[in-house]
């Protein structure tokens, strides 16, 4: 063991599930169940992965595994570390985010092209001088191309990832607005960091559930635009997975 190696290492044991190369990770149970419906997976046919559900379809070779829900960088990384150890090579993350850009509205979809690191997990994997992590360009382009083909409105750009949902202060929002971040959420920068560290591909998108642009919180969790955005995002992921 090298001095810088982790003492606890995710690995594939004799009882570990056999995953195909494609996995979809959902931040919420609501979207996880929607994905199960689209992938024709029984929501009750799952294995436990920590406090998440893991669906490993065995109907066809190469079918995508589904996992979730998960919240926050440390737990999200625990989950994908195991998925990677068990065979996942192409991972799509679907989450929710809060808009901090006037052009990004509730129900819109944001494809992450980079993520500002305002969480503590990424730094434990590798130093980062510019404070950003990056998804796989190929998967980000695939997400954008699929939405363009389906004529779905979306935004591409930077996302701000934070550990502290109740410390999204006016000062911080203004800081990331100046850096042209489109939205804020709690997982993407850490997932991109770990995917690159482990040598796998990860693409991420998030549906806008609320707005912080005016420094007054505007929730949209019950709005029809948000429901439509979630449905569209799930269908885009399903379509891409079927092509891989």
VEXVEXRO-599882 format. One record per residue: residue in three letters; x, y, z of N, C-alpha, C in turn. Coordinates in steps of 0.05 Angstrom, whole numbers. Last residue first. Layout:
<pts>
residu,n_X,n_Y,n_Z,ca_X,ca_Y,ca_Z,c_X,c_Y,c_Z
ALA,X,Y,Z,X,Y,Z,X,Y,Z $
...
</pts>
This chain:
<pts>
residu,n_X,n_Y,n_Z,ca_X,ca_Y,ca_Z,c_X,c_Y,c_Z
UNK,-524,69,-521,-496,63,-513,-492,33,-512 $
UNK,-576,81,-530,-558,83,-553,-529,74,-547 $
UNK,-601,79,-482,-608,59,-502,-590,59,-526 $
UNK,-580,125,-459,-572,99,-449,-578,77,-469 $
UNK,-609,164,-486,-580,162,-489,-570,135,-481 $
UNK,-661,154,-468,-655,152,-496,-625,150,-501 $
UNK,-656,165,-413,-664,138,-422,-656,135,-451 $
UNK,-644,219,-414,-625,200,-403,-631,172,-413 $
UNK,-692,240,-435,-666,244,-449,-645,224,-440 $
UNK,-728,226,-395,-731,214,-422,-705,217,-438 $
UNK,-710,258,-353,-710,229,-350,-711,215,-378 $
UNK,-721,309,-375,-693,301,-368,-691,271,-366 $
UNK,-777,308,-380,-760,311,-404,-731,302,-398 $
UNK,-792,305,-326,-800,284,-345,-782,285,-370 $
UNK,-771,353,-307,-762,328,-296,-768,305,-315 $
UNK,-802,390,-336,-773,389,-339,-761,363,-329 $
UNK,-853,380,-317,-847,375,-345,-817,373,-350 $
UNK,-847,396,-264,-854,368,-270,-847,362,-299 $
UNK,-836,450,-272,-816,433,-259,-822,404,-265 $
UNK,-884,468,-293,-860,471,-309,-838,453,-298 $
UNK,-920,461,-252,-922,443,-275,-897,445,-292 $
UNK,-895,465,-185,-903,477,-210,-902,458,-233 $
UNK,-876,448,-137,-903,439,-145,-912,451,-171 $
UNK,-826,472,-132,-828,443,-131,-855,432,-140 $
UNK,-806,522,-132,-823,515,-154,-829,485,-155 $
UNK,-791,579,-90,-793,550,-95,-812,544,-117 $
UNK,-751,630,-86,-776,624,-101,-777,594,-106 $
UNK,-719,672,-40,-723,644,-49,-751,641,-62 $
UNK,-685,728,-62,-709,719,-47,-717,692,-58 $
UNK,-646,740,-96,-639,739,-68,-663,735,-49 $
UNK,-659,733,-148,-666,759,-137,-659,761,-107 $
UNK,-643,679,-155,-631,700,-171,-636,728,-158 $
UNK,-660,632,-138,-648,649,-118,-638,675,-130 $
UNK,-712,584,-150,-696,607,-159,-686,623,-136 $
UNK,-720,513,-162,-725,538,-147,-707,559,-157 $
UNK,-708,471,-195,-731,468,-177,-739,493,-162 $
UNK,-683,454,-255,-686,477,-237,-712,474,-221 $
UNK,-647,394,-261,-672,408,-268,-676,430,-247 $
UNK,-583,378,-287,-600,384,-264,-624,400,-273 $
UNK,-533,330,-307,-553,351,-312,-571,355,-288 $
UNK,-470,303,-324,-489,312,-304,-508,333,-315 $
UNK,-428,247,-337,-443,270,-347,-464,277,-326 $
UNK,-367,214,-333,-391,222,-318,-402,247,-332 $
UNK,-323,159,-341,-336,182,-353,-362,188,-337 $
UNK,-264,143,-301,-289,136,-314,-302,162,-324 $
UNK,-219,148,-267,-215,142,-295,-241,133,-309 $
UNK,-219,165,-215,-222,136,-220,-220,128,-249 $
UNK,-216,220,-223,-196,206,-206,-196,176,-212 $
UNK,-263,230,-251,-237,234,-264,-215,219,-249 $
UNK,-300,217,-211,-300,203,-236,-274,206,-251 $
UNK,-287,255,-172,-282,226,-166,-282,210,-192 $
UNK,-302,303,-197,-275,299,-187,-269,270,-184 $
UNK,-357,295,-208,-338,299,-230,-309,294,-221 $
UNK,-376,292,-155,-379,269,-173,-360,271,-196 $
UNK,-365,344,-136,-351,321,-124,-353,296,-142 $
UNK,-398,375,-169,-369,379,-170,-354,355,-158 $
UNK,-452,356,-156,-439,352,-182,-409,355,-182 $
UNK,-480,364,-106,-465,339,-112,-446,340,-136 $
UNK,-515,407,-96,-499,396,-74,-481,372,-81 $
UNK,-525,471,-131,-535,445,-121,-513,433,-103 $
UNK,-542,528,-170,-529,517,-146,-542,490,-139 $
UNK,-529,558,-235,-546,547,-214,-529,535,-191 $
UNK,-493,583,-269,-521,584,-275,-539,576,-252 $
UNK,-437,627,-261,-451,602,-254,-481,604,-260 $
UNK,-407,672,-272,-425,662,-293,-436,634,-287 $
UNK,-381,698,-233,-366,677,-246,-383,662,-267 $
UNK,-421,729,-213,-399,742,-227,-382,722,-242 $
UNK,-450,688,-187,-462,702,-210,-440,716,-226 $
UNK,-416,678,-145,-418,658,-166,-433,669,-191 $
UNK,-423,725,-115,-396,716,-123,-398,697,-147 $
UNK,-477,726,-105,-466,747,-121,-438,739,-132 $
UNK,-480,681,-71,-494,681,-96,-483,702,-115 $
UNK,-449,700,-28,-440,677,-43,-454,676,-70 $
UNK,-480,744,-9,-453,748,-17,-443,725,-35 $
UNK,-528,718,5,-528,737,-17,-499,742,-28 $
UNK,-514,648,18,-518,676,25,-518,694,1 $
UNK,-528,591,31,-527,603,5,-534,633,9 $
UNK,-532,560,76,-512,581,76,-507,591,48 $
UNK,-565,517,72,-575,540,87,-554,562,90 $
UNK,-534,480,44,-558,491,31,-568,516,45 $
UNK,-471,467,39,-489,479,60,-512,494,47 $
UNK,-436,450,2,-443,431,23,-467,441,40 $
UNK,-446,465,-68,-441,473,-41,-449,450,-21 $
UNK,-429,480,-134,-436,458,-115,-428,466,-87 $
UNK,-451,514,-189,-438,517,-163,-448,495,-145 $
UNK,-439,502,-258,-456,499,-235,-439,502,-209 $
UNK,-432,529,-324,-421,522,-298,-443,520,-276 $
UNK,-470,503,-380,-453,521,-366,-444,511,-339 $
UNK,-527,504,-421,-502,492,-415,-484,512,-401 $
UNK,-598,495,-418,-575,512,-415,-550,496,-410 $
UNK,-654,480,-462,-635,474,-440,-613,495,-439 $
UNK,-714,456,-491,-698,479,-483,-679,471,-460 $
UNK,-716,405,-538,-720,412,-510,-702,435,-503 $
UNK,-715,377,-586,-725,404,-585,-733,412,-557 $
UNK,-688,330,-591,-716,328,-581,-729,356,-579 $
UNK,-639,350,-607,-654,333,-626,-684,331,-618 $
UNK,-624,375,-560,-628,391,-584,-645,375,-604 $
UNK,-620,331,-526,-640,351,-521,-645,369,-545 $
UNK,-577,305,-550,-602,291,-547,-625,311,-543 $
UNK,-536,342,-545,-545,334,-572,-572,321,-571 $
UNK,-529,345,-489,-538,369,-504,-549,361,-532 $
UNK,-512,292,-479,-536,303,-466,-547,327,-482 $
UNK,-465,291,-509,-487,273,-516,-513,282,-504 $
UNK,-434,329,-483,-442,334,-511,-466,316,-519 $
UNK,-426,302,-435,-440,328,-435,-450,334,-463 $
UNK,-398,258,-454,-424,254,-444,-440,280,-442 $
UNK,-350,284,-472,-366,267,-490,-394,263,-480 $
UNK,-330,309,-427,-340,325,-449,-358,309,-468 $
UNK,-345,293,-362,-335,282,-387,-347,298,-410 $
UNK,-341,352,-318,-352,326,-328,-338,317,-353 $
UNK,-293,380,-274,-305,379,-301,-317,352,-307 $
UNK,-285,430,-222,-282,403,-233,-299,401,-258 $
UNK,-248,486,-197,-269,474,-213,-264,445,-217 $
UNK,-205,513,-174,-230,511,-159,-253,500,-175 $
UNK,-155,514,-196,-174,533,-206,-202,531,-193 $
UNK,-127,473,-169,-117,501,-168,-138,521,-177 $
UNK,-136,421,-129,-149,434,-152,-143,464,-150 $
UNK,-113,356,-108,-113,386,-106,-124,398,-132 $
UNK,-157,301,-99,-135,313,-112,-136,343,-109 $
UNK,-189,281,-56,-181,264,-78,-157,275,-93 $
UNK,-203,319,-20,-191,294,-9,-181,276,-31 $
UNK,-229,358,-48,-201,363,-40,-187,338,-28 $
UNK,-282,339,-53,-263,338,-76,-234,341,-68 $
UNK,-308,349,-4,-300,321,-11,-279,321,-33 $
UNK,-328,399,10,-303,389,22,-292,363,12 $
UNK,-349,449,-37,-354,426,-20,-328,414,-11 $
UNK,-347,481,-79,-352,494,-53,-361,472,-34 $
UNK,-323,484,-141,-321,466,-117,-324,483,-92 $
UNK,-363,492,-198,-346,505,-178,-347,489,-152 $
UNK,-361,453,-255,-374,457,-229,-354,470,-210 $
UNK,-380,450,-325,-360,451,-304,-375,456,-278 $
UNK,-424,438,-353,-398,437,-368,-375,441,-349 $
UNK,-485,409,-341,-461,419,-329,-438,416,-348 $
UNK,-545,431,-366,-524,411,-370,-498,422,-360 $
UNK,-607,444,-338,-579,454,-340,-560,430,-344 $
UNK,-673,458,-356,-653,437,-352,-625,450,-356 $
UNK,-728,492,-323,-707,490,-343,-688,468,-336 $
UNK,-760,494,-279,-767,475,-299,-747,473,-321 $
UNK,-749,562,-268,-759,537,-257,-769,519,-280 $
UNK,-696,590,-311,-722,590,-297,-729,563,-286 $
UNK,-644,631,-327,-651,603,-320,-675,603,-302 $
UNK,-630,684,-332,-639,670,-356,-649,642,-351 $
UNK,-611,701,-283,-637,711,-292,-648,696,-316 $
UNK,-583,650,-242,-580,666,-267,-608,676,-275 $
UNK,-588,613,-204,-577,639,-195,-572,658,-219 $
UNK,-634,561,-189,-624,580,-208,-612,604,-194 $
UNK,-619,501,-158,-631,527,-155,-618,547,-174 $
UNK,-633,433,-179,-615,456,-173,-632,481,-170 $
UNK,-630,361,-178,-645,386,-179,-626,409,-171 $
UNK,-599,311,-222,-606,323,-196,-625,347,-200 $
UNK,-570,256,-248,-593,273,-252,-600,284,-224 $
UNK,-512,231,-279,-524,241,-254,-547,260,-261 $
UNK,-487,174,-311,-503,199,-314,-515,206,-287 $
UNK,-427,142,-327,-446,148,-306,-460,175,-313 $
UNK,-392,90,-350,-406,114,-360,-429,120,-341 $
UNK,-376,48,-319,-355,63,-333,-366,89,-345 $
UNK,-386,3,-266,-396,26,-281,-373,42,-293 $
UNK,-364,-40,-235,-365,-42,-264,-375,-18,-279 $
UNK,-357,-35,-181,-373,-58,-190,-377,-58,-220 $
UNK,-329,12,-175,-316,-13,-167,-330,-37,-178 $
UNK,-371,47,-189,-347,45,-206,-333,19,-200 $
UNK,-406,39,-145,-415,33,-172,-391,30,-192 $
UNK,-373,58,-104,-380,30,-105,-390,22,-133 $
UNK,-369,112,-117,-344,96,-114,-351,66,-116 $
UNK,-422,129,-116,-410,123,-142,-383,109,-140 $
UNK,-430,130,-58,-447,113,-76,-432,108,-102 $
UNK,-393,166,-39,-393,138,-28,-408,120,-48 $
UNK,-410,211,-66,-385,199,-73,-383,171,-63 $
UNK,-457,222,-39,-458,217,-68,-433,203,-77 $
UNK,-438,234,12,-453,210,8,-455,202,-22 $
UNK,-409,282,3,-396,259,14,-412,233,9 $
UNK,-448,318,-25,-424,308,-37,-412,283,-24 $
UNK,-519,307,-23,-494,317,-12,-470,303,-23 $
UNK,-561,252,-28,-560,280,-23,-532,288,-12 $
UNK,-595,204,-68,-572,212,-53,-572,242,-50 $
UNK,-640,147,-78,-632,175,-79,-606,180,-64 $
UNK,-604,109,-128,-611,134,-114,-630,127,-92 $
UNK,-592,80,-193,-586,82,-164,-595,109,-153 $
UNK,-593,32,-245,-603,57,-233,-598,57,-204 $
UNK,-557,7,-301,-564,5,-273,-574,32,-264 $
UNK,-576,-6,-369,-566,13,-349,-575,5,-321 $
UNK,-556,-65,-405,-577,-47,-394,-566,-30,-371 $
UNK,-519,-101,-423,-514,-73,-427,-535,-54,-417 $
UNK,-565,-152,-439,-537,-144,-435,-533,-114,-441 $
UNK,-627,-153,-405,-611,-151,-430,-583,-143,-423 $
UNK,-648,-163,-355,-663,-171,-379,-646,-171,-404 $
UNK,-629,-146,-308,-615,-169,-320,-629,-179,-345 $
UNK,-616,-85,-274,-633,-100,-292,-617,-123,-305 $
UNK,-609,-67,-214,-591,-79,-233,-607,-96,-252 $
UNK,-617,-13,-172,-631,-30,-191,-611,-40,-212 $
UNK,-610,6,-107,-595,-1,-131,-611,-21,-148 $
UNK,-626,58,-63,-635,34,-77,-618,31,-102 $
UNK,-589,79,-3,-600,83,-30,-611,56,-41 $
UNK,-561,75,42,-589,81,45,-603,86,18 $
UNK,-520,25,17,-523,44,39,-552,50,44 $
UNK,-559,-3,-25,-532,7,-26,-531,30,-6 $
UNK,-602,-58,-32,-593,-35,-16,-564,-29,-21 $
UNK,-634,-74,-93,-615,-81,-72,-609,-55,-57 $
UNK,-702,-83,-118,-677,-69,-115,-660,-82,-93 $
UNK,-759,-82,-139,-739,-103,-144,-711,-89,-143 $
UNK,-797,-44,-136,-793,-60,-112,-771,-81,-115 $
UNK,-802,-22,-186,-790,-5,-165,-785,-21,-139 $
UNK,-784,-55,-244,-801,-57,-220,-788,-42,-197 $
UNK,-771,-20,-303,-759,-34,-280,-779,-33,-257 $
UNK,-773,9,-351,-789,-15,-347,-777,-33,-325 $
UNK,-750,58,-356,-733,35,-362,-747,8,-358 $
UNK,-792,89,-338,-783,92,-366,-766,68,-374 $
UNK,-796,72,-284,-819,69,-302,-810,70,-331 $
UNK,-746,88,-266,-753,60,-265,-776,54,-284 $
UNK,-751,144,-271,-732,129,-288,-738,99,-289 $
UNK,-788,152,-230,-795,159,-257,-776,145,-277 $
UNK,-757,136,-186,-781,120,-193,-790,127,-222 $
UNK,-719,177,-188,-711,149,-190,-734,132,-198 $
UNK,-749,223,-179,-738,218,-206,-729,189,-210 $
UNK,-761,212,-125,-782,218,-144,-773,213,-173 $
UNK,-713,208,-99,-729,184,-103,-751,188,-124 $
UNK,-657,244,-127,-683,243,-113,-697,216,-118 $
UNK,-611,240,-157,-610,253,-131,-635,249,-114 $
UNK,-593,181,-190,-613,202,-186,-610,214,-158 $
UNK,-551,155,-238,-553,161,-210,-572,185,-206 $
UNK,-541,102,-282,-554,128,-278,-559,132,-248 $
UNK,-489,69,-318,-505,72,-293,-517,100,-293 $
UNK,-459,21,-359,-475,46,-358,-491,47,-332 $
UNK,-434,-29,-360,-417,-4,-362,-432,22,-358 $
UNK,-468,-69,-311,-458,-63,-337,-443,-37,-337 $
UNK,-451,-103,-250,-462,-80,-264,-451,-79,-293 $
UNK,-465,-151,-208,-452,-148,-234,-465,-125,-249 $
UNK,-458,-140,-137,-474,-142,-161,-457,-139,-186 $
UNK,-417,-180,-93,-423,-154,-105,-440,-158,-131 $
UNK,-399,-226,-71,-428,-221,-70,-436,-194,-82 $
UNK,-345,-223,-77,-359,-246,-89,-389,-242,-89 $
UNK,-330,-153,-89,-329,-178,-75,-345,-200,-88 $
UNK,-295,-101,-112,-316,-120,-121,-312,-146,-107 $
UNK,-286,-43,-70,-277,-65,-87,-300,-83,-94 $
UNK,-260,16,-42,-284,2,-54,-274,-20,-72 $
UNK,-218,13,14,-219,16,-15,-244,2,-25 $
UNK,-190,43,68,-214,29,60,-218,34,30 $
UNK,-143,71,63,-142,46,78,-167,29,71 $
UNK,-120,101,2,-140,99,23,-138,72,37 $
UNK,-51,120,-8,-75,103,-14,-95,104,9 $
UNK,-5,146,5,-28,162,-1,-53,146,-9 $
UNK,33,106,12,27,123,34,1,139,30 $
UNK,11,44,-18,26,69,-19,16,87,4 $
UNK,17,-24,0,0,0,0,18,25,0 $
</pts>
